[in-house]
Amino acid sequence: MNITEVSIKLVGGGAERLLAFCSITIDDAFVVRDLKLIDGPSGPFIAMPSRKLASHCGTCRTKNPLRSNFCNQCGSRLAVADGGTRPDDGRQRLYADIAHPINASCRDLIQRRVLTEYETELVRAREPGYVSRYDAVGDEEAAR
């Protein structure tokens, strides 16, 4: 696997641990968007794109986010959904990865490349007239 492009969008001072969003292109053929670069207790790490998990209302079958007390569609009281507890710590899973590496070596490859590009982006951001390339990625594809 060859990561052919990494685009970084730095996050301003309001976020405590979120450092940046990024997109990676693999082999000039496949894009993964909305990876998050997070400042963790052991240093920065990559969080894969994810979606909120949901459960269905027993009355109208509409999907509602886990931990909701009432249905967004019909207003019925929702049963407490397990949502898949984690066996290691018992906490409820609220999000599921959309895309993720299958093994540690792939995760390490992605993380090292993104961290390198993040450091480069920090330097670029200090230059006058700086514009993030992350925002331009969607514009280029829309023009095709």
N, CA, C and O atoms as CSV, one atom per row, in Angstrom:
chain,resi,resn,atom,element,x,y,z
A,1,MET,N,N,0.855,-1.182,0.000
A,1,MET,CA,C,0.000,0.000,0.000
A,1,MET,C,C,0.890,1.230,0.000
A,1,MET,O,O,1.861,1.313,0.752
A,2,ASN,N,N,0.549,2.171,-0.842
A,2,ASN,CA,C,1.308,3.410,-0.942
A,2,ASN,C,C,0.373,4.587,-0.686
A,2,ASN,O,O,-0.605,4.775,-1.410
A,3,ILE,N,N,0.668,5.368,0.330
A,3,ILE,CA,C,-0.120,6.576,0.598
A,3,ILE,C,C,0.430,7.664,-0.303
A,3,ILE,O,O,1.533,8.165,-0.087
A,4,THR,N,N,-0.344,8.026,-1.312
A,4,THR,CA,C,0.146,8.955,-2.326
A,4,THR,C,C,-0.144,10.417,-2.013
A,4,THR,O,O,0.486,11.306,-2.586
A,5,GLU,N,N,-1.092,10.681,-1.109
A,5,GLU,CA,C,-1.372,12.074,-0.754
A,5,GLU,C,C,-1.980,12.131,0.646
A,5,GLU,O,O,-2.766,11.268,1.038
A,6,VAL,N,N,-1.601,13.159,1.380
A,6,VAL,CA,C,-2.179,13.432,2.686
A,6,VAL,C,C,-2.531,14.910,2.720
A,6,VAL,O,O,-1.684,15.761,2.449
A,7,SER,N,N,-3.776,15.216,3.052
A,7,SER,CA,C,-4.215,16.609,3.196
A,7,SER,C,C,-4.590,16.832,4.648
A,7,SER,O,O,-5.299,16.025,5.250
A,8,ILE,N,N,-4.106,17.941,5.211
A,8,ILE,CA,C,-4.309,18.253,6.625
A,8,ILE,C,C,-5.094,19.550,6.756
A,8,ILE,O,O,-4.833,20.520,6.045
A,9,LYS,N,N,-6.061,19.558,7.676
A,9,LYS,CA,C,-6.757,20.796,8.036
A,9,LYS,C,C,-6.537,21.015,9.527
A,9,LYS,O,O,-7.095,20.300,10.359
A,10,LEU,N,N,-5.725,22.000,9.853
A,10,LEU,CA,C,-5.435,22.305,11.249
A,10,LEU,C,C,-6.678,22.829,11.937
A,10,LEU,O,O,-7.471,23.553,11.334
A,11,VAL,N,N,-6.851,22.470,13.190
A,11,VAL,CA,C,-8.000,22.918,13.971
A,11,VAL,C,C,-7.531,24.030,14.886
A,11,VAL,O,O,-6.512,23.900,15.566
A,12,GLY,N,N,-8.277,25.124,14.901
A,12,GLY,CA,C,-7.918,26.294,15.697
A,12,GLY,C,C,-7.981,26.045,17.190
A,12,GLY,O,O,-8.356,24.959,17.632
A,13,GLY,N,N,-7.616,27.050,17.964
A,13,GLY,CA,C,-7.451,26.969,19.398
A,13,GLY,C,C,-8.625,26.478,20.220
A,13,GLY,O,O,-8.409,26.097,21.370
A,14,GLY,N,N,-9.860,26.458,19.717
A,14,GLY,CA,C,-11.009,26.076,20.517
A,14,GLY,C,C,-11.016,24.620,20.953
A,14,GLY,O,O,-11.507,24.301,22.036
A,15,ALA,N,N,-10.483,23.739,20.130
A,15,ALA,CA,C,-10.492,22.310,20.457
A,15,ALA,C,C,-9.345,21.991,21.410
A,15,ALA,O,O,-8.214,22.432,21.208
A,16,GLU,N,N,-9.649,21.228,22.440
A,16,GLU,CA,C,-8.613,20.910,23.412
A,16,GLU,C,C,-7.659,19.849,22.903
A,16,GLU,O,O,-6.448,20.067,22.886
A,17,ARG,N,N,-8.184,18.695,22.483
A,17,ARG,CA,C,-7.324,17.590,22.091
A,17,ARG,C,C,-7.265,17.380,20.585
A,17,ARG,O,O,-6.304,16.789,20.093
A,18,LEU,N,N,-8.265,17.846,19.834
A,18,LEU,CA,C,-8.286,17.667,18.391
A,18,LEU,C,C,-7.288,18.613,17.744
A,18,LEU,O,O,-7.416,19.833,17.851
A,19,LEU,N,N,-6.295,18.046,17.072
A,19,LEU,CA,C,-5.252,18.853,16.439
A,19,LEU,C,C,-5.575,19.169,14.979
A,19,LEU,O,O,-5.327,20.279,14.507
A,20,ALA,N,N,-6.138,18.171,14.261
A,20,ALA,CA,C,-6.371,18.359,12.828
A,20,ALA,C,C,-7.310,17.288,12.295
A,20,ALA,O,O,-7.476,16.228,12.899
A,21,PHE,N,N,-7.919,17.585,11.155
A,21,PHE,CA,C,-8.614,16.592,10.345
A,21,PHE,C,C,-7.700,16.285,9.179
A,21,PHE,O,O,-6.903,17.134,8.782
A,22,CYS,N,N,-7.797,15.101,8.627
A,22,CYS,CA,C,-6.985,14.806,7.455
A,22,CYS,C,C,-7.687,13.812,6.538
A,22,CYS,O,O,-8.605,13.098,6.942
A,23,SER,N,N,-7.228,13.791,5.296
A,23,SER,CA,C,-7.664,12.820,4.296
A,23,SER,C,C,-6.418,12.182,3.725
A,23,SER,O,O,-5.394,12.842,3.551
A,24,ILE,N,N,-6.506,10.891,3.434
A,24,ILE,CA,C,-5.381,10.212,2.792
A,24,ILE,C,C,-5.855,9.607,1.480
A,24,ILE,O,O,-6.996,9.158,1.364
A,25,THR,N,N,-4.965,9.600,0.493
A,25,THR,CA,C,-5.223,8.938,-0.774
A,25,THR,C,C,-4.281,7.748,-0.856
A,25,THR,O,O,-3.078,7.881,-0.628
A,26,ILE,N,N,-4.827,6.593,-1.178
A,26,ILE,CA,C,-4.055,5.361,-1.265
A,26,ILE,C,C,-3.925,4.971,-2.726
A,26,ILE,O,O,-4.920,4.847,-3.440
A,27,ASP,N,N,-2.677,4.778,-3.165
A,27,ASP,CA,C,-2.363,4.339,-4.534
A,27,ASP,C,C,-3.039,5.182,-5.614
A,27,ASP,O,O,-3.430,4.654,-6.655
A,28,ASP,N,N,-3.179,6.481,-5.375
A,28,ASP,CA,C,-3.829,7.394,-6.328
A,28,ASP,C,C,-5.196,6.894,-6.775
A,28,ASP,O,O,-5.659,7.241,-7.861
A,29,ALA,N,N,-5.855,6.068,-5.933
A,29,ALA,CA,C,-7.102,5.461,-6.368
A,29,ALA,C,C,-8.206,5.451,-5.320
A,29,ALA,O,O,-9.378,5.311,-5.671
A,30,PHE,N,N,-7.863,5.597,-4.034
A,30,PHE,CA,C,-8.868,5.451,-2.984
A,30,PHE,C,C,-8.624,6.495,-1.913
A,30,PHE,O,O,-7.503,6.627,-1.421
A,31,VAL,N,N,-9.674,7.250,-1.539
A,31,VAL,CA,C,-9.549,8.319,-0.553
A,31,VAL,C,C,-10.292,7.934,0.723
A,31,VAL,O,O,-11.408,7.415,0.675
A,32,VAL,N,N,-9.658,8.195,1.859
A,32,VAL,CA,C,-10.310,8.061,3.159
A,32,VAL,C,C,-10.309,9.450,3.767
A,32,VAL,O,O,-9.247,10.032,3.989
A,33,ARG,N,N,-11.491,9.987,4.038
A,33,ARG,CA,C,-11.643,11.338,4.570
A,33,ARG,C,C,-11.960,11.320,6.057
A,33,ARG,O,O,-12.379,10.312,6.626
A,34,ASP,N,N,-11.742,12.472,6.653
A,34,ASP,CA,C,-12.146,12.741,8.036
A,34,ASP,C,C,-11.470,11.868,9.083
A,34,ASP,O,O,-12.088,11.495,10.080
A,35,LEU,N,N,-10.202,11.543,8.857
A,35,LEU,CA,C,-9.413,10.987,9.939
A,35,LEU,C,C,-9.154,12.140,10.892
A,35,LEU,O,O,-9.058,13.289,10.459
A,36,LYS,N,N,-9.039,11.856,12.175
A,36,LYS,CA,C,-8.781,12.912,13.156
A,36,LYS,C,C,-7.422,12.675,13.775
A,36,LYS,O,O,-7.073,11.544,14.115
A,37,LEU,N,N,-6.659,13.735,13.920
A,37,LEU,CA,C,-5.389,13.687,14.637
A,37,LEU,C,C,-5.666,14.247,16.026
A,37,LEU,O,O,-6.024,15.415,16.178
A,38,ILE,N,N,-5.496,13.401,17.037
A,38,ILE,CA,C,-5.856,13.753,18.411
A,38,ILE,C,C,-4.619,13.717,19.290
A,38,ILE,O,O,-3.779,12.826,19.162
A,39,ASP,N,N,-4.514,14.690,20.182
A,39,ASP,CA,C,-3.412,14.744,21.128
A,39,ASP,C,C,-3.779,13.888,22.336
A,39,ASP,O,O,-4.563,14.306,23.188
A,40,GLY,N,N,-3.213,12.698,22.403
A,40,GLY,CA,C,-3.513,11.768,23.492
A,40,GLY,C,C,-2.483,11.841,24.600
A,40,GLY,O,O,-1.496,12.567,24.480
A,41,PRO,N,N,-2.697,11.101,25.675
A,41,PRO,CA,C,-1.771,11.113,26.814
A,41,PRO,C,C,-0.372,10.600,26.460
A,41,PRO,O,O,0.608,10.971,27.107
A,42,SER,N,N,-0.279,9.749,25.437
A,42,SER,CA,C,1.019,9.213,25.008
A,42,SER,C,C,1.525,9.890,23.742
A,42,SER,O,O,2.460,9.397,23.111
A,43,GLY,N,N,0.927,11.004,23.365
A,43,GLY,CA,C,1.307,11.704,22.148
A,43,GLY,C,C,0.191,11.637,21.121
A,43,GLY,O,O,-0.829,10.988,21.356
A,44,PRO,N,N,0.372,12.304,19.978
A,44,PRO,CA,C,-0.678,12.340,18.957
A,44,PRO,C,C,-0.963,10.962,18.365
A,44,PRO,O,O,-0.063,10.137,18.211
A,45,PHE,N,N,-2.233,10.733,18.037
A,45,PHE,CA,C,-2.612,9.488,17.375
A,45,PHE,C,C,-3.731,9.770,16.383
A,45,PHE,O,O,-4.381,10.814,16.440
A,46,ILE,N,N,-3.944,8.829,15.479
A,46,ILE,CA,C,-4.962,8.952,14.446
A,46,ILE,C,C,-6.227,8.216,14.874
A,46,ILE,O,O,-6.168,7.063,15.303
A,47,ALA,N,N,-7.374,8.888,14.755
A,47,ALA,CA,C,-8.678,8.251,14.970
A,47,ALA,C,C,-9.344,8.121,13.607
A,47,ALA,O,O,-9.415,9.084,12.844
A,48,MET,N,N,-9.821,6.945,13.317
A,48,MET,CA,C,-10.430,6.677,12.021
A,48,MET,C,C,-11.817,7.318,11.926
A,48,MET,O,O,-12.441,7.589,12.952
A,49,PRO,N,N,-12.303,7.563,10.704
A,49,PRO,CA,C,-13.645,8.140,10.552
A,49,PRO,C,C,-14.684,7.181,11.133
A,49,PRO,O,O,-14.567,5.963,10.990
A,50,SER,N,N,-15.693,7.738,11.783
A,50,SER,CA,C,-16.690,6.895,12.431
A,50,SER,C,C,-18.077,7.497,12.283
A,50,SER,O,O,-18.241,8.641,11.859
A,51,ARG,N,N,-19.069,6.696,12.643
A,51,ARG,CA,C,-20.456,7.153,12.616
A,51,ARG,C,C,-21.078,6.843,13.961
A,51,ARG,O,O,-20.633,5.933,14.660
A,52,LYS,N,N,-22.108,7.595,14.330
A,52,LYS,CA,C,-22.832,7.345,15.569
A,52,LYS,C,C,-23.666,6.083,15.415
A,52,LYS,O,O,-24.308,5.879,14.385
A,53,LEU,N,N,-23.657,5.249,16.425
A,53,LEU,CA,C,-24.506,4.060,16.415
A,53,LEU,C,C,-25.932,4.451,16.793
A,53,LEU,O,O,-26.145,5.417,17.525
A,54,ALA,N,N,-26.897,3.700,16.291
A,54,ALA,CA,C,-28.302,4.009,16.532
A,54,ALA,C,C,-29.060,2.730,16.863
A,54,ALA,O,O,-28.591,1.622,16.603
A,55,SER,N,N,-30.234,2.909,17.438
A,55,SER,CA,C,-31.148,1.791,17.674
A,55,SER,C,C,-32.515,2.191,17.127
A,55,SER,O,O,-32.782,3.373,16.912
A,56,HIS,N,N,-33.372,1.207,16.905
A,56,HIS,CA,C,-34.690,1.476,16.328
A,56,HIS,C,C,-35.738,1.642,17.420
A,56,HIS,O,O,-35.700,0.964,18.447
A,57,CYS,N,N,-36.663,2.544,17.184
A,57,CYS,CA,C,-37.815,2.748,18.070
A,57,CYS,C,C,-38.716,1.505,17.986
A,57,CYS,O,O,-38.983,0.997,16.897
A,58,GLY,N,N,-39.175,1.028,19.139
A,58,GLY,CA,C,-40.058,-0.136,19.164
A,58,GLY,C,C,-41.428,0.151,18.588
A,58,GLY,O,O,-42.141,-0.779,18.211
A,59,THR,N,N,-41.816,1.417,18.509
A,59,THR,CA,C,-43.144,1.792,18.018
A,59,THR,C,C,-43.140,2.050,16.511
A,59,THR,O,O,-43.905,1.428,15.774
A,60,CYS,N,N,-42.281,2.963,16.052
A,60,CYS,CA,C,-42.318,3.366,14.637
A,60,CYS,C,C,-41.111,2.882,13.823
A,60,CYS,O,O,-41.062,3.106,12.614
A,61,ARG,N,N,-40.149,2.230,14.458
A,61,ARG,CA,C,-38.953,1.668,13.816
A,61,ARG,C,C,-37.973,2.717,13.280
A,61,ARG,O,O,-37.064,2.364,12.528
A,62,THR,N,N,-38.129,3.988,13.641
A,62,THR,CA,C,-37.197,5.041,13.226
A,62,THR,C,C,-35.890,4.887,13.986
A,62,THR,O,O,-35.889,4.536,15.166
A,63,LYS,N,N,-34.771,5.152,13.308
A,63,LYS,CA,C,-33.469,5.102,13.972
A,63,LYS,C,C,-33.289,6.321,14.867
A,63,LYS,O,O,-33.650,7.440,14.502
A,64,ASN,N,N,-32.726,6.082,16.042
A,64,ASN,CA,C,-32.422,7.141,17.002
A,64,ASN,C,C,-31.036,6.895,17.578
A,64,ASN,O,O,-30.643,5.741,17.755
A,65,PRO,N,N,-30.283,7.955,17.876
A,65,PRO,CA,C,-28.956,7.768,18.468
A,65,PRO,C,C,-29.051,7.012,19.791
A,65,PRO,O,O,-30.013,7.171,20.543
A,66,LEU,N,N,-28.046,6.194,20.062
A,66,LEU,CA,C,-27.996,5.519,21.356
A,66,LEU,C,C,-28.012,6.568,22.453
A,66,LEU,O,O,-27.571,7.699,22.246
A,67,ARG,N,N,-28.504,6.206,23.585
A,67,ARG,CA,C,-28.666,7.065,24.757
A,67,ARG,C,C,-29.849,8.023,24.646
A,67,ARG,O,O,-30.101,8.792,25.573
A,68,SER,N,N,-30.586,7.991,23.520
A,68,SER,CA,C,-31.787,8.832,23.419
A,68,SER,C,C,-32.854,8.269,24.337
A,68,SER,O,O,-33.010,7.053,24.446
A,69,ASN,N,N,-33.587,9.151,24.996
A,69,ASN,CA,C,-34.675,8.712,25.873
A,69,ASN,C,C,-36.006,8.612,25.135
A,69,ASN,O,O,-36.859,7.797,25.488
A,70,PHE,N,N,-36.182,9.455,24.096
A,70,PHE,CA,C,-37.433,9.486,23.354
A,70,PHE,C,C,-37.151,9.430,21.864
A,70,PHE,O,O,-36.098,9.880,21.411
A,71,CYS,N,N,-38.084,8.879,21.101
A,71,CYS,CA,C,-37.957,8.766,19.642
A,71,CYS,C,C,-38.062,10.143,18.996
A,71,CYS,O,O,-38.939,10.934,19.345
A,72,ASN,N,N,-37.170,10.426,18.057
A,72,ASN,CA,C,-37.194,11.702,17.339
A,72,ASN,C,C,-38.390,11.810,16.395
A,72,ASN,O,O,-38.781,12.919,16.029
A,73,GLN,N,N,-38.982,10.672,15.991
A,73,GLN,CA,C,-40.091,10.675,15.044
A,73,GLN,C,C,-41.445,10.712,15.748
A,73,GLN,O,O,-42.259,11.597,15.487
A,74,CYS,N,N,-41.688,9.738,16.655
A,74,CYS,CA,C,-43.030,9.610,17.244
A,74,CYS,C,C,-43.119,10.053,18.704
A,74,CYS,O,O,-44.217,10.166,19.249
A,75,GLY,N,N,-41.983,10.302,19.336
A,75,GLY,CA,C,-41.973,10.779,20.713
A,75,GLY,C,C,-42.127,9.707,21.777
A,75,GLY,O,O,-42.189,10.020,22.966
A,76,SER,N,N,-42.191,8.442,21.364
A,76,SER,CA,C,-42.335,7.349,22.334
A,76,SER,C,C,-41.085,7.231,23.191
A,76,SER,O,O,-39.978,7.539,22.749
A,77,ARG,N,N,-41.282,6.783,24.420
A,77,ARG,CA,C,-40.146,6.513,25.296
A,77,ARG,C,C,-39.404,5.311,24.735
A,77,ARG,O,O,-40.015,4.301,24.386
A,78,LEU,N,N,-38.058,5.429,24.649
A,78,LEU,CA,C,-37.233,4.354,24.100
A,78,LEU,C,C,-36.727,3.446,25.205
A,78,LEU,O,O,-36.419,3.894,26.310
A,79,ALA,N,N,-36.648,2.178,24.889
A,79,ALA,CA,C,-36.053,1.221,25.821
A,79,ALA,C,C,-34.558,1.485,25.869
A,79,ALA,O,O,-33.979,1.942,24.883
A,80,VAL,N,N,-33.936,1.207,26.984
A,80,VAL,CA,C,-32.491,1.391,27.101
A,80,VAL,C,C,-31.824,0.346,26.240
A,80,VAL,O,O,-31.987,-0.853,26.465
A,81,ALA,N,N,-31.061,0.804,25.238
A,81,ALA,CA,C,-30.387,-0.118,24.319
A,81,ALA,C,C,-28.986,-0.399,24.808
A,81,ALA,O,O,-28.286,0.502,25.269
A,82,ASP,N,N,-28.579,-1.646,24.707
A,82,ASP,CA,C,-27.223,-2.038,25.093
A,82,ASP,C,C,-26.231,-1.396,24.137
A,82,ASP,O,O,-25.240,-0.817,24.581
A,83,GLY,N,N,-26.475,-1.487,22.835
A,83,GLY,CA,C,-25.608,-0.873,21.838
A,83,GLY,C,C,-24.258,-1.523,21.726
A,83,GLY,O,O,-23.368,-0.983,21.070
A,84,GLY,N,N,-24.078,-2.665,22.345
A,84,GLY,CA,C,-22.801,-3.361,22.245
A,84,GLY,C,C,-21.801,-2.828,23.243
A,84,GLY,O,O,-21.070,-1.885,22.938
A,85,THR,N,N,-21.750,-3.407,24.427
A,85,THR,CA,C,-20.765,-2.959,25.400
A,85,THR,C,C,-19.415,-3.560,25.066
A,85,THR,O,O,-19.330,-4.643,24.487
A,86,ARG,N,N,-18.384,-2.863,25.426
A,86,ARG,CA,C,-17.027,-3.335,25.194
A,86,ARG,C,C,-16.663,-4.345,26.278
A,86,ARG,O,O,-16.853,-4.078,27.464
A,87,PRO,N,N,-16.147,-5.491,25.881
A,87,PRO,CA,C,-15.828,-6.501,26.882
A,87,PRO,C,C,-14.681,-6.101,27.815
A,87,PRO,O,O,-14.612,-6.577,28.948
A,88,ASP,N,N,-13.777,-5.225,27.345
A,88,ASP,CA,C,-12.615,-4.877,28.158
A,88,ASP,C,C,-12.924,-3.900,29.290
A,88,ASP,O,O,-12.318,-3.995,30.357
A,89,ASP,N,N,-13.841,-2.975,29.088
A,89,ASP,CA,C,-14.107,-2.006,30.154
A,89,ASP,C,C,-15.598,-1.807,30.454
A,89,ASP,O,O,-15.940,-1.039,31.354
A,90,GLY,N,N,-16.482,-2.476,29.727
A,90,GLY,CA,C,-17.902,-2.406,30.011
A,90,GLY,C,C,-18.613,-1.143,29.560
A,90,GLY,O,O,-19.825,-1.026,29.743
A,91,ARG,N,N,-17.882,-0.179,28.967
A,91,ARG,CA,C,-18.532,1.049,28.497
A,91,ARG,C,C,-19.312,0.788,27.219
A,91,ARG,O,O,-18.967,-0.092,26.430
A,92,GLN,N,N,-20.361,1.560,27.031
A,92,GLN,CA,C,-21.187,1.419,25.842
A,92,GLN,C,C,-20.463,2.000,24.636
A,92,GLN,O,O,-19.868,3.074,24.725
A,93,ARG,N,N,-20.511,1.301,23.515
A,93,ARG,CA,C,-19.955,1.818,22.261
A,93,ARG,C,C,-20.971,2.767,21.659
A,93,ARG,O,O,-22.114,2.381,21.415
A,94,LEU,N,N,-20.565,4.008,21.416
A,94,LEU,CA,C,-21.465,4.996,20.821
A,94,LEU,C,C,-21.132,5.264,19.360
A,94,LEU,O,O,-21.948,5.836,18.638
A,95,TYR,N,N,-19.945,4.861,18.913
A,95,TYR,CA,C,-19.495,5.096,17.542
A,95,TYR,C,C,-18.913,3.807,16.963
A,95,TYR,O,O,-18.420,2.951,17.697
A,96,ALA,N,N,-18.978,3.681,15.637
A,96,ALA,CA,C,-18.372,2.551,14.930
A,96,ALA,C,C,-17.503,3.105,13.809
A,96,ALA,O,O,-17.905,4.036,13.112
A,97,ASP,N,N,-16.315,2.537,13.632
A,97,ASP,CA,C,-15.424,2.971,12.556
A,97,ASP,C,C,-16.059,2.689,11.203
A,97,ASP,O,O,-16.686,1.648,11.004
A,98,ILE,N,N,-15.893,3.622,10.279
A,98,ILE,CA,C,-16.352,3.450,8.905
A,98,ILE,C,C,-15.265,2.741,8.104
A,98,ILE,O,O,-15.541,1.845,7.307
A,99,ALA,N,N,-14.039,3.158,8.332
A,99,ALA,CA,C,-12.876,2.549,7.676
A,99,ALA,C,C,-11.777,2.456,8.720
A,99,ALA,O,O,-11.626,3.348,9.554
A,100,HIS,N,N,-11.013,1.379,8.673
A,100,HIS,CA,C,-9.930,1.236,9.644
A,100,HIS,C,C,-8.910,0.233,9.138
A,100,HIS,O,O,-9.241,-0.642,8.338
A,101,PRO,N,N,-7.655,0.354,9.603
A,101,PRO,CA,C,-6.621,-0.611,9.207
A,101,PRO,C,C,-6.905,-1.972,9.841
A,101,PRO,O,O,-7.474,-2.061,10.929
A,102,ILE,N,N,-6.504,-3.011,9.147
A,102,ILE,CA,C,-6.738,-4.375,9.615
A,102,ILE,C,C,-5.664,-4.827,10.604
A,102,ILE,O,O,-5.925,-5.669,11.463
A,103,ASN,N,N,-4.452,-4.266,10.485
A,103,ASN,CA,C,-3.376,-4.704,11.383
A,103,ASN,C,C,-2.551,-3.522,11.870
A,103,ASN,O,O,-2.671,-2.408,11.360
A,104,ALA,N,N,-1.713,-3.785,12.864
A,104,ALA,CA,C,-0.915,-2.732,13.503
A,104,ALA,C,C,0.091,-2.104,12.546
A,104,ALA,O,O,0.351,-0.904,12.632
A,105,SER,N,N,0.662,-2.889,11.638
A,105,SER,CA,C,1.655,-2.317,10.724
A,105,SER,C,C,1.015,-1.308,9.767
A,105,SER,O,O,1.628,-0.296,9.427
A,106,CYS,N,N,-0.209,-1.583,9.339
A,106,CYS,CA,C,-0.917,-0.633,8.466
A,106,CYS,C,C,-1.257,0.640,9.245
A,106,CYS,O,O,-1.076,1.746,8.738
A,107,ARG,N,N,-1.749,0.484,10.474
A,107,ARG,CA,C,-2.061,1.650,11.309
A,107,ARG,C,C,-0.806,2.492,11.521
A,107,ARG,O,O,-0.860,3.719,11.440
A,108,ASP,N,N,0.318,1.840,11.790
A,108,ASP,CA,C,1.574,2.548,12.019
A,108,ASP,C,C,2.019,3.300,10.768
A,108,ASP,O,O,2.476,4.439,10.861
A,109,LEU,N,N,1.889,2.675,9.601
A,109,LEU,CA,C,2.243,3.326,8.334
A,109,LEU,C,C,1.419,4.602,8.135
A,109,LEU,O,O,1.964,5.655,7.804
A,110,ILE,N,N,0.105,4.499,8.338
A,110,ILE,CA,C,-0.777,5.658,8.176
A,110,ILE,C,C,-0.431,6.737,9.199
A,110,ILE,O,O,-0.314,7.913,8.854
A,111,GLN,N,N,-0.271,6.336,10.443
A,111,GLN,CA,C,-0.014,7.302,11.506
A,111,GLN,C,C,1.305,8.037,11.302
A,111,GLN,O,O,1.366,9.254,11.471
A,112,ARG,N,N,2.370,7.305,10.937
A,112,ARG,CA,C,3.666,7.960,10.713
A,112,ARG,C,C,3.578,8.969,9.575
A,112,ARG,O,O,4.115,10.071,9.680
A,113,ARG,N,N,2.899,8.598,8.483
A,113,ARG,CA,C,2.796,9.496,7.328
A,113,ARG,C,C,1.972,10.741,7.667
A,113,ARG,O,O,2.346,11.854,7.297
A,114,VAL,N,N,0.857,10.555,8.366
A,114,VAL,CA,C,0.004,11.686,8.735
A,114,VAL,C,C,0.742,12.615,9.698
A,114,VAL,O,O,0.667,13.834,9.550
A,115,LEU,N,N,1.449,12.063,10.674
A,115,LEU,CA,C,2.190,12.903,11.623
A,115,LEU,C,C,3.286,13.704,10.923
A,115,LEU,O,O,3.525,14.862,11.265
A,116,THR,N,N,3.948,13.094,9.950
A,116,THR,CA,C,4.965,13.810,9.169
A,116,THR,C,C,4.335,14.972,8.410
A,116,THR,O,O,4.861,16.085,8.416
A,117,GLU,N,N,3.210,14.708,7.760
A,117,GLU,CA,C,2.513,15.767,7.008
A,117,GLU,C,C,1.955,16.840,7.941
A,117,GLU,O,O,1.910,18.015,7.575
A,118,TYR,N,N,1.535,16.451,9.129
A,118,TYR,CA,C,1.044,17.412,10.117
A,118,TYR,C,C,2.148,18.393,10.498
A,118,TYR,O,O,1.918,19.602,10.548
A,119,GLU,N,N,3.340,17.878,10.765
A,119,GLU,CA,C,4.477,18.743,11.104
A,119,GLU,C,C,4.789,19.704,9.954
A,119,GLU,O,O,5.080,20.877,10.190
A,120,THR,N,N,4.732,19.219,8.723
A,120,THR,CA,C,4.958,20.065,7.547
A,120,THR,C,C,3.880,21.133,7.434
A,120,THR,O,O,4.170,22.283,7.104
A,121,GLU,N,N,2.640,20.752,7.706
A,121,GLU,CA,C,1.517,21.705,7.620
A,121,GLU,C,C,1.646,22.800,8.676
A,121,GLU,O,O,1.305,23.954,8.417
A,122,LEU,N,N,2.134,22.449,9.861
A,122,LEU,CA,C,2.351,23.462,10.906
A,122,LEU,C,C,3.346,24.525,10.434
A,122,LEU,O,O,3.165,25.712,10.705
A,123,VAL,N,N,4.386,24.100,9.736
A,123,VAL,CA,C,5.376,25.045,9.196
A,123,VAL,C,C,4.731,25.898,8.101
A,123,VAL,O,O,4.901,27.117,8.084
A,124,ARG,N,N,3.987,25.257,7.183
A,124,ARG,CA,C,3.321,25.990,6.098
A,124,ARG,C,C,2.335,27.018,6.643
A,124,ARG,O,O,2.175,28.094,6.066
A,125,ALA,N,N,1.673,26.689,7.758
A,125,ALA,CA,C,0.639,27.572,8.320
A,125,ALA,C,C,1.211,28.890,8.820
A,125,ALA,O,O,0.475,29.864,8.976
A,126,ARG,N,N,2.494,28.930,9.070
A,126,ARG,CA,C,3.131,30.176,9.537
A,126,ARG,C,C,3.490,31.119,8.389
A,126,ARG,O,O,3.838,32.278,8.619
A,127,GLU,N,N,3.406,30.624,7.160
A,127,GLU,CA,C,3.759,31.436,5.997
A,127,GLU,C,C,2.609,32.387,5.650
A,127,GLU,O,O,1.441,32.058,5.856
A,128,PRO,N,N,2.948,33.569,5.122
A,128,PRO,CA,C,1.892,34.506,4.709
A,128,PRO,C,C,1.051,33.924,3.567
A,128,PRO,O,O,1.584,33.261,2.677
A,129,GLY,N,N,-0.232,34.167,3.594
A,129,GLY,CA,C,-1.121,33.694,2.535
A,129,GLY,C,C,-1.415,32.203,2.603
A,129,GLY,O,O,-1.840,31.614,1.609
A,130,TYR,N,N,-1.199,31.592,3.741
A,130,TYR,CA,C,-1.425,30.152,3.904
A,130,TYR,C,C,-2.873,29.785,3.618
A,130,TYR,O,O,-3.796,30.443,4.098
A,131,VAL,N,N,-3.066,28.726,2.830
A,131,VAL,CA,C,-4.381,28.156,2.554
A,131,VAL,C,C,-4.252,26.642,2.711
A,131,VAL,O,O,-3.354,26.029,2.134
A,132,SER,N,N,-5.139,26.049,3.481
A,132,SER,CA,C,-5.106,24.611,3.683
A,132,SER,C,C,-5.437,23.877,2.392
A,132,SER,O,O,-6.381,24.241,1.691
A,133,ARG,N,N,-4.668,22.852,2.081
A,133,ARG,CA,C,-4.939,22.033,0.894
A,133,ARG,C,C,-6.122,21.103,1.122
A,133,ARG,O,O,-6.700,20.590,0.164
A,134,TYR,N,N,-6.482,20.884,2.368
A,134,TYR,CA,C,-7.597,20.001,2.717
A,134,TYR,C,C,-8.892,20.501,2.084
A,134,TYR,O,O,-9.671,19.711,1.548
A,135,ASP,N,N,-9.120,21.802,2.145
A,135,ASP,CA,C,-10.336,22.382,1.576
A,135,ASP,C,C,-10.348,22.281,0.056
A,135,ASP,O,O,-11.419,22.204,-0.546
A,136,ALA,N,N,-9.189,22.280,-0.568
A,136,ALA,CA,C,-9.101,22.232,-2.018
A,136,ALA,C,C,-9.366,20.840,-2.569
A,136,ALA,O,O,-9.696,20.710,-3.748
A,137,VAL,N,N,-9.235,19.804,-1.766
A,137,VAL,CA,C,-9.422,18.433,-2.251
A,137,VAL,C,C,-10.830,18.241,-2.790
A,137,VAL,O,O,-10.989,17.697,-3.883
A,138,GLY,N,N,-11.848,18.665,-2.069
A,138,GLY,CA,C,-13.225,18.524,-2.529
A,138,GLY,C,C,-13.505,19.349,-3.765
A,138,GLY,O,O,-14.271,18.927,-4.631
A,139,ASP,N,N,-12.879,20.549,-3.864
A,139,ASP,CA,C,-13.069,21.414,-5.022
A,139,ASP,C,C,-12.532,20.768,-6.294
A,139,ASP,O,O,-13.161,20.855,-7.349
A,140,GLU,N,N,-11.376,20.121,-6.198
A,140,GLU,CA,C,-10.770,19.476,-7.373
A,140,GLU,C,C,-11.655,18.332,-7.870
A,140,GLU,O,O,-11.850,18.174,-9.075
A,141,GLU,N,N,-12.190,17.532,-6.938
A,141,GLU,CA,C,-13.007,16.395,-7.344
A,141,GLU,C,C,-14.342,16.854,-7.905
A,141,GLU,O,O,-14.877,16.217,-8.812
A,142,ALA,N,N,-14.891,17.948,-7.386
A,142,ALA,CA,C,-16.162,18.457,-7.891
A,142,ALA,C,C,-16.006,18.976,-9.329
A,142,ALA,O,O,-16.961,18.947,-10.104
A,143,ALA,N,N,-14.815,19.445,-9.679
A,143,ALA,CA,C,-14.573,19.970,-11.012
A,143,ALA,C,C,-14.436,18.867,-12.057
A,143,ALA,O,O,-14.567,19.123,-13.254
A,144,ARG,N,N,-14.170,17.632,-11.602
A,144,ARG,CA,C,-13.974,16.523,-12.564
A,144,ARG,C,C,-15.250,16.080,-13.197
A,144,ARG,O,O,-15.247,15.164,-14.020
